[in-house]
Amino acid sequence: DGLPAHDAAVMRGHDQAYGAVAAVVGVARPIDLARSVLEDGRHCLLVGPGALRFARRVGHPIVDPSVFWTDRSRSAWRARKAHIEAHGWDDARQPWNPGEASPAVESPATTGNTVGAVVRTADGRTAAATSTGGLMMRYAGRVGDTSVAGAGTYARDDLGAMSATGHGETMMRTVFAFAALTELAGAPDATAGLRAQLDRATGLTGGRGGAIAILADGRVIHARNTRAMGTAWQTEGGPLHTAFLPD
Ligand code: ASP
């Protein structure tokens, strides 16, 4: 339908508090609304018209969804739509299909919209947050991994915090963030371990993905088998490290 929509989630590792919104249209700052859901505390995940009503109730701005289009994303979407109109719908060519012809995980024009953050305080408290515009050409009503606890976003102080990106169906099917954090606790080479977890998960589906994490012992790790992923990390008082990780 050409409407940009967002999934977003935030989790606090100390008490496993969780707040998320999914498939929301016109929410100005989806991650802030997810945080309001967490702070409200009654529910974990709001969707659809109820999420917008909650947004209005907590004073969260609702905007015209067209503000989320960029020239690049709009022209990529138009090109896809024109292709479908001319040649028909072909599942294998859609971004949510993780097979060979999977432009959403291959083309910079249709990726790069997911932002994740993880943090650990000096006294060991953790949190994770993820926000995304999801995959282009997905079915209306599709929800990805981002707002599913344990799949795209997870924090538990004794394990660490993780935020994932990439093919959401892969991350959901493997409960990626929770499973990976569990496997990585105490692993001697956590970066290699995370990459192995990604390869194992995406090997099941043909999708691709990436993740950032801070472990309970303070190690900062990131890995991906997508074509590119930008990361930045910093310890208090230390230098800011950044890396754009293209092939
Ligand atoms: N994981 C997101 C989703 O499947 C998309 C992404 O991270 O690029 O909705």
Boltz pocket constraint, residues with backbone or C-beta under 6 A from the ligand:
constraints:
  - pocket:
      binder: B
      contacts: [[A, 7], [A, 111], [A, 112], [A, 113], [A, 114], [A, 132], [A, 133], [A, 134], [A, 135], [A, 143], [A, 144], [A, 145], [A, 146], [A, 152], [A, 164], [A, 165], [A, 166], [A, 167], [A, 168], [A, 169]]
      max_distance: 6.0
